[in-house]
Amino acid sequence: MNFDDGVHAAVEETAAEILGPWLPQVRAVTRRAPWDTVLAEPVELAVGDLLELATQDPAAGGSWELVLRTYRAYRAVLVYRLAHALLEHGGREGPAETLARRLSEQAKVETGVELHPAARIGPRFMVDHGYGTVVGRPRSSAATATCCRAWCWAPSRSTTIRRASGTRRWATAWASGRSPASWGRS
């Protein structure tokens, strides 16, 4: 597989397409930093996410172009990266937060994958069969491990809306090196 600079340009183009209708608001909330500077980090992370999914999902056949153009779950991850950058550069309150949440909500409706813009997700994040996947706002400064993979069944472990004090309502996303057989035993 040859991953040349074309992947960066393609991800930047897709990011510009996603942000197109929102561009005046994006520029307004990121006025403290030039937009190309704001865009650089989420695009770099999104390229890593894209290549991880292209190489790890057998259905993708190693084609990052296929993943970029057709995988809705990847699009949700890309929108998360952009929305998270808005929060980082525009502030966690006020117009930046509102815009980041609006982008996130739009992606949730379009893709079925809900990634809160304040969530801390490490590099090479992969969502496969993502409809119904939820990654919420963290309570602490903990970050998701690198090379983390999420499948759609993860949030379905909740058996009730109510929960006992001190128990988790949702499943924990584990780093990819942990055996699925051990999931649920934390």
C-alpha positions as CSV (number, residue, x, y, z in Angstrom):
1,M,0.0,0.0,0.0
2,N,1.3,3.4,-1.0
3,F,0.1,6.2,1.3
4,D,1.5,9.3,-0.2
5,D,0.6,13.0,0.4
6,G,-2.6,12.5,-1.5
7,V,-4.2,11.2,1.6
8,H,-3.5,14.4,3.5
9,A,-5.0,16.5,0.6
10,A,-8.0,14.3,0.4
11,V,-8.7,14.5,4.1
12,E,-8.2,18.3,4.0
13,E,-10.7,18.5,1.1
14,T,-13.3,16.4,3.0
15,A,-12.8,18.5,6.1
16,A,-13.4,21.7,4.0
17,E,-16.5,20.1,2.6
18,I,-17.8,19.3,6.0
19,L,-17.0,22.8,7.4
20,G,-18.1,24.7,4.3
21,P,-21.6,25.8,5.5
22,W,-20.1,26.6,9.0
23,L,-17.0,28.4,7.8
24,P,-18.0,32.0,8.8
25,Q,-18.7,30.7,12.4
26,V,-15.6,28.6,12.4
27,R,-13.4,31.5,11.5
28,A,-15.1,33.7,14.1
29,V,-14.5,31.3,17.0
30,T,-10.9,30.6,16.0
31,R,-9.8,34.1,15.4
32,R,-7.0,33.7,17.9
33,A,-5.2,31.4,15.6
34,P,-4.9,31.1,11.8
35,W,-7.4,28.6,10.4
36,D,-4.6,26.5,8.7
37,T,-2.9,26.2,12.0
38,V,-6.2,25.1,13.7
39,L,-6.8,22.6,10.9
40,A,-3.3,21.0,10.9
41,E,-3.6,18.9,14.0
42,P,-7.1,17.4,13.5
43,V,-6.3,16.6,9.8
44,E,-3.1,14.8,10.9
45,L,-5.0,12.8,13.5
46,A,-7.8,12.1,11.0
47,V,-5.2,10.8,8.5
48,G,-3.9,8.4,11.2
49,D,-7.5,7.3,11.9
50,L,-8.2,6.8,8.2
51,L,-5.1,4.7,7.6
52,E,-5.8,2.6,10.7
53,L,-9.3,1.8,9.5
54,A,-8.1,1.2,5.9
55,T,-5.4,-1.3,7.0
56,Q,-7.3,-3.0,9.9
57,D,-10.7,-3.5,8.3
58,P,-10.6,-6.4,5.9
59,A,-13.6,-5.0,4.0
60,A,-11.6,-1.9,3.2
61,G,-9.0,-3.9,1.4
62,G,-6.3,-1.4,2.4
63,S,-8.0,1.4,0.4
64,W,-8.0,4.7,2.2
65,E,-10.0,6.2,-0.7
66,L,-12.8,3.7,-0.1
67,V,-12.9,4.4,3.6
68,L,-12.8,8.2,3.1
69,R,-15.6,8.3,0.5
70,T,-18.0,5.6,1.9
71,Y,-17.5,4.8,5.6
72,R,-20.0,6.9,7.6
73,A,-18.3,5.9,10.9
74,Y,-15.0,7.4,9.6
75,R,-16.8,10.6,8.7
76,A,-18.1,10.8,12.3
77,V,-14.5,10.5,13.6
78,L,-13.4,13.2,11.2
79,V,-16.1,15.6,12.4
80,Y,-15.2,14.8,16.0
81,R,-11.5,15.8,15.2
82,L,-12.7,19.1,13.7
83,A,-15.2,19.8,16.5
84,H,-12.6,19.0,19.2
85,A,-10.1,21.4,17.5
86,L,-12.8,24.1,17.7
87,L,-13.1,23.6,21.4
88,E,-9.3,23.6,21.9
89,H,-8.7,26.8,19.9
90,G,-12.0,28.6,20.4
91,G,-12.6,28.0,24.1
92,R,-14.8,25.4,25.9
93,E,-17.6,27.8,26.5
94,G,-19.7,30.2,24.4
95,P,-19.8,30.2,20.6
96,A,-17.0,27.6,20.1
97,E,-18.8,25.1,22.3
98,T,-22.1,25.7,20.6
99,L,-20.6,25.3,17.1
100,A,-18.7,22.2,18.1
101,R,-21.8,20.6,19.6
102,R,-23.9,21.5,16.5
103,L,-21.3,19.8,14.2
104,S,-21.3,16.8,16.5
105,E,-25.1,16.6,16.6
106,Q,-25.2,16.8,12.8
107,A,-22.7,14.0,12.5
108,K,-24.7,11.9,14.9
109,V,-27.8,12.3,12.8
110,E,-26.0,11.5,9.6
111,T,-23.8,8.6,10.8
112,G,-25.4,7.1,14.0
113,V,-22.1,7.6,15.8
114,E,-22.1,10.0,18.7
115,L,-18.6,11.4,19.7
116,H,-18.8,14.2,22.1
117,P,-16.5,17.1,21.0
118,A,-15.0,17.3,24.5
119,A,-14.1,13.6,24.6
120,R,-10.4,12.9,24.7
121,I,-9.6,10.4,21.9
122,G,-6.0,9.4,21.1
123,P,-4.5,8.8,17.7
124,R,-5.4,6.0,15.3
125,F,-9.0,5.7,16.6
126,M,-11.2,3.3,14.6
127,V,-14.9,2.9,14.7
128,D,-16.2,-0.1,12.7
129,H,-19.9,-0.9,12.3
130,G,-20.5,2.2,14.3
131,Y,-24.2,2.8,14.3
132,G,-25.1,3.3,18.0
133,T,-21.6,3.9,19.2
134,V,-21.3,6.6,21.9
135,V,-18.2,8.2,23.3
136,G,-19.2,10.8,25.9
137,R,-17.7,13.7,27.7
138,P,-15.1,12.5,30.2
139,R,-15.3,13.3,33.9
140,S,-11.5,13.2,34.2
141,S,-8.5,14.1,32.1
142,A,-8.1,10.4,31.0
143,A,-7.6,9.9,27.3
144,T,-8.7,7.0,25.2
145,A,-5.7,4.7,24.4
146,T,-4.0,4.9,21.0
147,C,-5.1,2.4,18.4
148,C,-8.5,2.1,20.1
149,R,-11.2,0.4,18.2
150,A,-15.0,0.7,18.9
151,W,-17.7,-1.5,17.7
152,C,-21.4,-0.7,17.7
153,W,-22.3,-3.2,20.5
154,A,-20.2,-1.3,23.1
155,P,-22.9,1.0,24.4
156,S,-25.6,-1.7,24.3
157,R,-24.2,-3.2,27.5
158,S,-26.4,-0.8,29.5
159,T,-29.3,-2.9,30.8
160,T,-31.2,0.0,32.4
161,I,-31.4,3.7,32.4
162,R,-31.2,3.7,36.2
163,R,-27.9,2.7,37.8
164,A,-26.7,2.0,41.3
165,S,-24.5,4.6,42.9
166,G,-20.8,4.0,42.0
167,T,-21.5,1.8,39.0
168,R,-20.9,2.5,35.3
169,R,-23.9,2.8,33.0
170,W,-21.8,2.3,29.8
171,A,-19.1,-0.1,28.8
172,T,-15.5,0.9,28.8
173,A,-13.6,1.2,25.5
174,W,-10.5,-0.9,25.8
175,A,-7.2,-0.6,23.9
176,S,-7.0,-2.8,20.9
177,G,-4.5,-5.2,22.5
178,R,-7.0,-6.5,25.0
179,S,-8.8,-9.7,24.2
180,P,-12.6,-9.4,23.5
181,A,-13.1,-12.5,25.6
182,S,-12.1,-10.5,28.6
183,W,-14.3,-7.5,27.9
184,G,-17.0,-6.9,30.5
185,R,-14.7,-8.1,33.2
186,S,-13.1,-5.0,34.6
